[in-house]
Amino acid sequence: MRIALGGILHETSTCVQTQTTIRDFEFDRGIIRGDDLLQRFRGTNVCTGGFIDGADEVGFEPVPLLRAAAFPGGLIVREDYEAIKQELLDRLAAAETEGGPVDGVLLDLHGAMVVDGIDDGDGDVIAAIRSAIGPERPIVVTQDLHGNHTRHRVDQSDVLVGFDTFPHVDMAERGLEAAQLIARIVRGEIRPEMAIHQLPMFWSTVRQVTAHPPMNAVIERLHETEQQPKILTATVSTGFPWADVPEVGSSVIVVTDGDQELAQQTADEFGKWIWERRETWFAPPVTVRDALAEGERIGRHPIILADHTDNTGGGSPGDSTEVLRTMLELELEDALLLYMVDPDVARQAHEAGVGQRISVSLGGKSDPVQGPPVTAEAEVVAVSNGDFAYDGPMLAGLTGNMGTSAWLRIGGVSVVVVCAREQPFDTAFARSLGIDCHSMKYIAVKSAAHFRAAFEPIAGSILNVDAAGIHTHVFKDLPFHKRTRPVFPVEIDGKG
């Protein structure tokens, strides 16, 4: 049994003005080709790592094609996307010429990829592979919890397997599940039928953390659903509101063994259960000062503020300044901001050197919505070329590069200034600069929830804040032109 492995991954924000180019795909985890894919991702917590584990477990020959991943950002340039997709198809054709037809294809995709001129980038990739291998051979796809799933991609694939966790600590596990399923399909043990129930709903990020209420109830029901007779797998997607596409929103997908009616009925029932509780999945905005006050009321440190409106992991610029400005105005001590994206200041710190004091105009350079720069005198405490290795539960086994970086201290507030738009998945990069996160009383992270996997064990309290930023969670303020239906909580209220 020969199973091809490949993928093109991107979470695309149409709210930002920057474009995603082939250079973004080539950076860091980038474009990995052929046998290098097996070496790079074996034993890692990504879906492709799970595919490789599955090949070992169930005994199929993995045929590595290409895996291209770019950090979340703006619309993908059409020409660059087409070049990557064509290389994926060319490598599939070459693999079949050399070793004979593959028995199926495993695709590691995201679910919220948007290309200039293609609203459903993931569906376009799946359809291209379907055209290449025909209707009989299976395509099994892994997808992020934050996919805007479409009927098109459901029609073009045999099975979609979505993440069960946020933060995403089960990526390799879902890849393994996908590998097990495709092997069973090829062997004729199962005949998957898939259905989708789309929900006209935007799901607040703070209500999506799968280990805590209320989201844990959704995951419990999901796992109960998967235990029912004939159910092969089920997925709940909370969607990605910052993509202006027609089918933006949440969804439920159910895959059964040979029973399309059961798949649709189960998806509809699960979707109705979620919809009837829609107010549960919405959280009103919280200001920075109110969050700090609540943290002090709780009285445990460090108080961690999640600046989810500038979550670089969703494509935001990473240079909003309200949280930093508030920390300075309140004269906080033992405070830390991870990370401020400002290449100019990072290079300025490197040129000055450790121990020097520099005048900085920090952050606030990408868009007026992100707030004005913070002007201050800063001490250069440490500098780095940005190389480090993840060791937290989410991306353990992979390396990262933050680019030219520096640890600056402004009064009692420390700021890690970087060039790369990467959210702090764990504490590894901070430690590489000599920062002990455990010793801080206040930590602000430009992340929505992924930081929790590593920071939750040390946190006194965690509060998501709605500072000024492009990725506002006041959903009515998001720019939409292509959305084809009213959604909760914008046009539809809790009783609508």
Secondary structure, DSSP 8 states (H G I E B T S, - for coil): -EEEEEEEE--B-SSSS--B-HHHHHSTT-EEETHHHHHHHTTSSSHHHHHHHHHHHHT-EEEEEEEEE--SBS-B-HHHHHHHHHHHHHHHHHHHHHH---SEEEEE--S---BTTBS-HHHHHHHHHHHHH-SSS-EEEEE-TT----HHHHHH-SEEEE---SS---HHHHHHHHHHHHHHHHTTS--EEEEEEEE-B---GGG--TTSTTHHHHHHHHHHHHTSTTEEEEEEE---TTS--TT-SEEEEEEEES-HHHHHHHHHHHHHHHHHTGGGG------HHHHHHHHHHHT-S-EEEEEGGG-GGGT--S---HHHHHHHHTT-SSEEEEEEE-HHHHHHHHHH-TT-EEEEEES--S-GGG---EEEEEEEEEEE--EEE--STTTTT-EEE--SEEEEEETTEEEEEESS----SSSHHHHHTT--GGG-SEEEES-SSTTHHHHGGG-SEEEEE--S-SS-S-GGGS--SS--S--BTTTS-TT-
